[in-house]
Amino acid sequence: MGKKRKKYSSEFKAKVALAALKNEETTAELAQRFGVHPTMISGWKRSLLEGAADIFDKGRSSRKQTDEKIDELHRQIGKLKVENDFLSRKLDF
């Protein structure tokens, strides 16, 4: 039987990542205190640092724009697939 992975809330991840950023404890100490693997803490810390700029990006709704673009691309893919299927049937006679 496989191991079940534990899922952590975004609030918990943020709390641990902020504690890691403070550098008051080592990653190993934080891992022991919060009961998670040190690699997870490093990943959450990296994600926090990479996404920090988005917090101050009030002028743009980058996530919304990205979602809209993805939806439009999915529509285009669907349209092209229908056209491709139609043309391939016509060529088969």
C-alpha angles and dihedrals in degrees: 000000000000126000118256114232118229115233119218126206120246089243091057092047091050091049092051093043091051090050089052091050091054090063091210090127133027120255089251091054091048090048091054093045095049097033098237135117117270090235090060091052091052091050093048090048091051091048091050092051093046094048097042094092091058090063091065095042096100097148094064133047094212095170092051092047091049092050091049091050091050091051091051092049091050089052091051092048091051092049092049091048091053091048092047092050091048093051094045090054091049092052092053092060 
